[in-house]
Amino acid sequence: MRAGDRWVAVGFLLFAIWLYHDLWADLDHAYLASAGQDQNMWEWFFDATADAVRDLRDPLISDLQNHPLGVNMMANTAMLGLGVPLTPVTLLFGPTSTWALVLTGGLAASAFAWYRLFIRHLVRHRAAAVIAGGFCGFAPPIVAHGNAHPNFVVLFVIPPIIGAVIRLWRDERPVRNGIVLGLLIAFQIFIGEEPLVFAATGLVVFGFAYALARPEAARAAARPLGTGLLIAAAVSFALVAYPLWVQFFGPQHYSSLEHESGNDLAAFTAYASDSLAGDRSGAAALSEGPTEENAFFGWPLMILTGFLVVWLRREVVARAATITALVAALLSLGLRIVVDHEKTGIPGPWQLVNKLPLFESILESRYAMVCVPAIAVLLAMATDRVLASVRDRPVTERELPVRLIWAGVLTMALLPIAPTPLDVVDRRPVPAFFADGRWRPYVDHGSVVVVPLPSVVEASALHWQSVADLGFPLAEGYFVGPWGPDRVGVYGADYSPTSALLGRVASEGKVPEITDDQRREAREDLARWRADVVVLPRHPHGAELAGTLTALLGPGQRVADVQVWDVRPLVAAARAG
């Protein structure tokens, strides 16, 4: 690696550290403000993976949540491709350190990987590649996911995949590059399958557009490209066949994960929450949340992109990138097109693919992320053309304004969408019952039932379990698993009458009239969870929850800063009966 490349890498890393500096400043207590419950979930993934590796268990399945049925880690975004090699970090410094490292390193490494792709295959000037690589690594959709979704931040494998395809197109060692491509695809599957589907879709669209413009080149590339792709498929399948079998047919697999969330067309010209010109209230009105701001590029960049499309229209690569961005943007609009909150009733192109395998589990609004590298291609090519116009000539008074004007144009387009440091809040305190090991006398080999049960609404119990060194499994939890006879994917465990009852009390703050049927259902649920103890930590409606639990299970007792119900006798009686 040349010295210039090293400085680029350092620059990207320092910028990523700056974005997460509040998280790094207090790993014990800082929690990303826009993460919802996802930081708890991801840290649990890293911790459960490290625990399995340390004890030489299968990391593809874990029963530490949703006990005893467990969680299909391959069917979740567990990122085993990073969780496994980062096991020493997790075991030595804790899962929050791994979480921060993956997010920070993911942003920097992805930006640098795109930079390397552009400098090797697209442009001659380093400045052009830096601008394009930085945009790919820190664009608003990427940073939005940087609050909670590392699988859409860690994208450093995607550019080498594209690079391998380019080399196959050029007939450069089809066998060798086919093997490399297969290894890269397998690695990406263990990091994030959804970004791989997006990348594949973008490559197919780009490839068709390029081939239509250069049919002779396409015919010449057909054989080496086909050979390499077949080899890549064989290599990757050999490596991921069993994990994919576990994902689609193993314990706790699900058939599909249904979404219906297209982008509002107005989002493409709006500013993301974490951008310099960001408007949180405006962005919230145009997205599903701060982590799903997938199309927030701002008016200046959209205007500049339109100008670049016209300016570079004679360049085949630019035309193919434009078509790719257009197709991705249209797909991201979902089943029905919405414009500035108004439902037009116009069917979106997503209707053509939403029932296809894999596509039925994808959040369609995320397809706008494919626009990021497509726009970066246009930015890189335009910057390279401007710099090339004055290459090898002295800078005259006539030439200098050209570069200054272009620098000003880029500043006006990119500065408003530049990311700002991500906000953090104080993490919910860990009850002393878990932090000090006082749970141990109450747990034999069964699960701990934290009330209300961990779910997409509140999943702090996953963090408390990690603080307790994963010494016990949890009933239910926050993950993706099957629901109902059709095994449709849902966020959380399958329906449980008792957890639903306690959830209503937690949200409404009212003690219901408990019936004998509900007491029977509670005993059955506890037996199904193989529960040892029910734990009620501090809660705004703690008195109402305690009253409900007492009516269901009898009186509990206070231990440290929680109330507990030792249910081992009840479970033993229910299982015996």
N, C-alpha and C positions, 0 to 999 in steps of 0.2 A: 504494500500500500504506500502510495506516495505521501510526502509530507503534507501537501495540500489536502489530500483526502482525510488525513488524520485530523487536521484542523477543522474540517467540515464536520466530522464525527463528534469532535469535542464540542463544537458549537451547538449542534443539535442536542447533545446530552445536557449541556448546561441550561439550555432553554427548557427542556423537559423537567429538569430538577426545579427550575424556577416556578414552573406551573404547579408543581406538587410540593412546594417548600413548606406549606403549612401542615401538610400530612406528615412529611418527614420530621418536622420539628417536634412532634409529640405522637409517636407511633402507639403509645399506650392508651391514649385517650381521644385522638383525633379521628373523626369519621367524616367522610366526604358528604357534604350537605345535600347534594342532589342524588345520592346513591340509593335512596329508598332503603330497602332491606337487602339490596344486592351485595353490598360490601360484606355483610354477615355471611351471605351464601357463598361468595367466592372464597373468602378466607376459610370457610369450612371445607370447600372442595380441596384447597391446597393442604389443609391440615389432615383431612381424611386420607388423601393420597400419600402424604409423607408417612402417616401412621401405618398404612398398608405396606409400603415399601420397607419400612423399618422392621416390621414383623413378618415379612415375606408372604403377605397375603395378596390375593388378586385385587389390584386397584380398580378393576372394571366394575366391581359391585361393592357396595358398602351397606352394612346394616346399622350404622351409627345414627342414621335418621330413619324415620318411618319404620321403626322396629316392630315386628321382626321381618317384615317384608323387604325392607331395605330400599336402596336407591340404585338405579342403573346409571352408573357414572358416564358410560359412553353415550347414553341417551340424554345426558345433560351436558352443559358446556363446562366440563371439569378441567379442560386444557391439560390433559395428562402429559402432552408433549413438553410442557414446562413444569408441571407439578412434580413429575417424577425426577427429572434432573435437578430441580431446586429443592429436593428433599432435605439436604444438609442445611440449607438456609432456613427452611421452615422449622426443623427440629432444634436448631441452635438459637434462632432469633424470634421464632413465632410466625404465625401465618400472616399477621399484618405487615411484617417486613417483606414477606414474599409478595403480598398484594401490592405494596408500594413499589417494589423493585420491578415487578412485571409491568405495571402501568408506566412508570418512568422510562424504564429501558425499552418498553414496547414502542412508545412514541418516538424515541430517539433512533432506535434501530430500524424502524420502518421508514422514517424519513431518509436515513442514510442509504438503505437498500434501494429506495426509489431513485435517489441521487446517483447511485452507481449504475443503475439500469439506464438512466438518461444519458450519462456521460459516456457510457460504453456503446450505446446503440442509437442514440438520437441526435445529440448535439456535440459541438466541439468545444464550447466555452464552459468553463467550470461554473461561472456565475449563473448561466442559464440553467444548469443542472441543479445548482443549489436552490434557486428560486422554485423550480418545479418540485424537487424533492422535499423542500420545506413545506410547500403547499400540501403535498400528499400526506406528509406526516402530521401536520398541525391544522388541517382544514377544519372548519366548524363542525361538520358531521363526526369527524374522528375525535375531536376534543369533547364533544357532547357525550360520546360513548365512553370517553376517558373518565367519566364520573362513576361508571358502574359496570361497564362491559369490556373487560380486557381482551376478549376474543375479537373485538373490532378495533382494538388498538394495536395488538401484536400482529402486524401484517408484513413482517420483514421477510417471510417466505414467499409471498406473492410475487414480488419483482424477480427473484431468481427463477421462479416458475415461468414467468413471461420470457425471461432471458433464455431459458432452455428451449422454449418453443421457437423463439427467433432463430436460435442456432440450428434447430432442426429444419426450419424453413430455408435456411441458407445452405443446407446439406453439409453441415459441419459435424462429422463423426456421429451419424444417426444412432449407432448402438450405444456408444458411450453417453451421449446426451440423453438418450431414451432412458438409460438406467438412472442417470442423475435426476431426470424429471420424475421418474417413478418414486425415487427416494424423497424428493421434495414434496410430492403430492401426499405420500404417506405421512410425512412429518406434519404437513398442514392439517390433515384430517385429525391428528391428535392435538392440534392447537385450536382449530375452529373450522367446522364443516361449512357453515353458512357463508363466510367470506370466500371459501373455495368455490362454492356454487356461483356466487356473484362474479368472481374472477373468470370462471369458465364461461359464463354467459357473455361477459364483456369480450373475452377473447374470440368466442364464436362469431359474435356480431362484427367485431373489428376485422376478423379474418375474412368473412364473407364480403364485407365492403371493400377490403383491400384486393381480394381475389377478383372481384367484378371489375375493378379498375385496372388490374394487371393480370389478365387471364393467362398470358404466356408464362409469366413468373409463377403463377399458381400451378400450372400444369407441371412445370419443372420441379416444383417443391413437393408435389403430391406424394411421390414415392418416399423420399427421405422423411418427410413429415409423418406419413402414415406408418412407416416402419418404426420411427421413434415413439409415436403415440402408442402403438401396440406393445412395444417393449415396456414403456412406462406403465401401461395398464397392468401388464403381467407382474412387474416388480411391486407396484403399490398394492395390488390385490393380494399377493403372497404375504405382505407385511400386515395388512389390515383386515384380512378375511375373517379371522376369529373375532377381533374386537367389533367389527361391523355386524357379525352374527349376534353377538351379545346385545348390541344396540337395538337391532330390529327384531330379534326373536328371543332374546334372553330374558331373565327375570326382570319384572317391572318395565318391560318395553311398552311402548304405546304406538298407536297406529298413525296418528297425525296430531299436529298442534295447530289448531285453527286460530287464525287472526283475521281481522278485517280493519286495516288501518292504513289507508293510502294517504299520501301527502296532499295537503291543500296546495293548489297551484301557486297561491300567493306566498307560500313559504320560501320559494326559490329566490325571491327578492327581499326577504326579511333578514334580520340579523339574529344570530344565535345568542342565547343567554350569556354564555361565557366569552363573548367576543367584545372587542373594545367599544363598538357601537351598539352593543347588545341592549335589548329591551326585554326584560324577563316577562313582564305581563303580556307584551305583544307576542313573544315567542311561545308562551304557554298557550295562547289562544289558537296557535297554528300548528301545534304538535301534540303528541300523546304524553309529553313530559320532557324535562330537560335532558334526559338521556336518549331521546328519540328525535332530536332536531336534525334530521337527516338531509335536509334540502335547503339550509339557510346560507345562501351565498351572497346575498346583498345586491342591491341595484347596481352599484358601480362595477362589480365583477361580471354581472350578467350582461351589462352593456359592453364591457370590454370583450367578453367572450363572443358576443355577436359580431363585433368589429373584427376579431381575429378569424372567425369563420369565413368572413368575406375576404379578408386580406390574404389568408393562406389557402384559398379555395383551390389553387392549382397544385397544391401538395397532396399527394395521395394519402400519406399518413395523417395529415390534418383532416382530410375529408372523412377518413375511416374513424378517426377519433370523434369527430362531430356526430357522425351517425350513431356511434356507440353511446355517446352521452345522451342523444335524443331518445334512443330506444330505452335506455335505463331510466331516464326521467319520466317517460310515458308509463313504463311499467310501475314506477313508484307511485303513480296517482291512484292505484287501487281499482276496485271494482266499479266505482262510480266517481266521476270527476267532481271535485269540490273546488270552487274558486272564491277565495276570501270569505269563507264560512258558508257560502251559498251552495246548496246541493243542486247541481245542474241536471241530474238524472241521466247525463250522457255516460254510456258504458265506457269503462277504461280498458286498455289493452290487457290488463291483468286477468280479465275474464277468459282470455285465450289459454292461459297457462296455469291458473290457480288450482286446478284439479290434477295436474301432472304430479308424478312421484317427486318427492323432495320439495317441490314448489308449494305444496299444500301446507307445509310447516314453516314457511318463511314469512316474516313480517315484510310485506311488500314495500312499505315506505322506505325501507333500508336500501332498496335498489338505487336510490339517488346517490348512494355512496360511490357507485361505479362512475358517476360523473366526475368525481374528484381526480383520478388519474387521467381521464380524458381531457379535462380542462387543463391539467398540468402539462399535457403534451402540447397543447396550443400555446401556453405560456412559455414553455421551453423553446419551442421552435421560433416563436416571435422574438424572444430575447436573443437567441442565437443569431437570427437574421440581422437584428439591429447591431449586435456586436461585430458580426462579420462584415458589415458595411464599412467599418472603419479599421478593419484589421490590417496590420502591416503598413499603416499609413500614419504620418504624424497627425496629432489632434489639432485641427485648425479651428478657427473661430466659427467656421460653417459646420464642422462635424460635431463639435462639442455639444451644441444644443440638441442634436438628435438623441444622443445618449441621455442627456439631462431630461429631455421631454419624456423619453420612454421610462426613465426612473421615476419621474413624477406621475406618469400614468399608472405604473405598477403600484406606487405608494397609495394613490387615491383608490385603487381597486382592492388592494390587499390589506392596507392598514386598518380599515374599519372592521374587517373580519378577523383580525389578529386575536389570538386567544389571550385571556387574562388568567391569573392564578385561580385555581379551583378552590372554592370555599369549603371550609370544614366546620363542624360543630362538635361539641363534647359528646362523647359516646355515653350511652346509657350505662350507669355504674353496674359492676358485677356484684351480685349479692354475696355477702361473706359466706353464706351457706355453701356456695360453689367455690369461691376463691380460697377459702381456708380448709377445704376438704371435709367439711362437716356433713356432707352428703354420704360419706362412706358407710356409716352404720345402717343406712336405710336402703342400700342397694346391694343385692346379691348378684344375680346375673340378668336381672330384668331391666326394663326401661324406666326412665324418669319422665313423668308427665308434668310439664311446666304449663301453668294456667295463666292466661289463655294459651292454648297450644300453639307452638310456632307455626307461622304461615307467611304468606306474602304480605300480610298486614303488619306483623311484628315477629321478627326472627332473631331477637337478641339472645334467645336461648342457645342458638348455635355458637355464638361467641362465648357464652358462659361454659358451654361444654368444652370448648377448646381450652379455656383457662383452667378447667379441671382435667387437663391432659387427656381428654377423650376417654375418661374413665367409665363412662356409662353411655348407653344408647338413649336416643330420644324417641318418644312417641310422636308420630306425624312429623311435620317440618316444612321447610321451604325448598322445593326442588320441582322438577317436572316429572310427572308419573302418570300412569293410566287411570282413567275414571270410567266406570260403568261397563256394561257388557261389550260395548264397541271399542273399549280401551282407547278412548280419545285422550290426548295429552292435556293435562291441566297443571296449573301451578299449585302444588301442594298434594296432600294425601287424598285418598278416596273418601267418600262421604262417611262421617261418623256422627251419630246423633248427639253424643255427649260433647264432642268438640264444638258442634254447631250451637248447642245450648249455651255452653260457656262463652262462646264468641258473642252471642246475642247479649248476654249479661254484661260482658266487657264493654260493648258499644253503647248499650242503652242504659246501663246502671240501674236495672230493676230486677229484684229477686222474684222469679216466677213461682207459681204454685207447683211444687214437685209432686209428681204422681208415682205410683208404684211401678208403672211401666217405664218411667224414666230412670228409676233406681235400678230396675232390671237391665235396662240398656247400658247404664253406667258400668255395672258389674261385667256385662258382656264385653263392652269396649275395653275395660281394664284387662280382662283376660286375653282379649285379642291382641292388645299391646304388650302382653306379658309384663305388666307394670309392677314395679316394686314400691314406688312412692309417688305421690302427687304433691307438687310444690307450687305454692302461691307466693310470688315475690310482691314487692310493693307495686300497687296499681291504682290509678285514679278511682276505680270502682272496686277497690280491694274488699271493702266491707260487704258489698253485694255478692262478689264472687265467693267470699268465705262463707256467707250464709247459704249460697246455693250448694257449695261443696259439702257443707255440714248436713244439709237436707238430703243430699245424695248418698254420702258416705259415712255420716256420723261425725263426731267432733274430731278436730285435728289438734295440733299442738304447735306452739311457736318454737322455732329453733333458729337462733341468731336473728337474722333480719327477714325471715320468711316464715310462712305457715306450712306445715307438712301434714300429710295424711299417709300413714304407713298402710298400704293396701295389700301387702303380701298375704295376710289371712283371707281377705275377701277374694283375691285372685285364686288362691289355692282352693277355696271352697267352690268358686264358680267353675273352675276346671275339673274339680272332682265331681261336681254335680252334672 
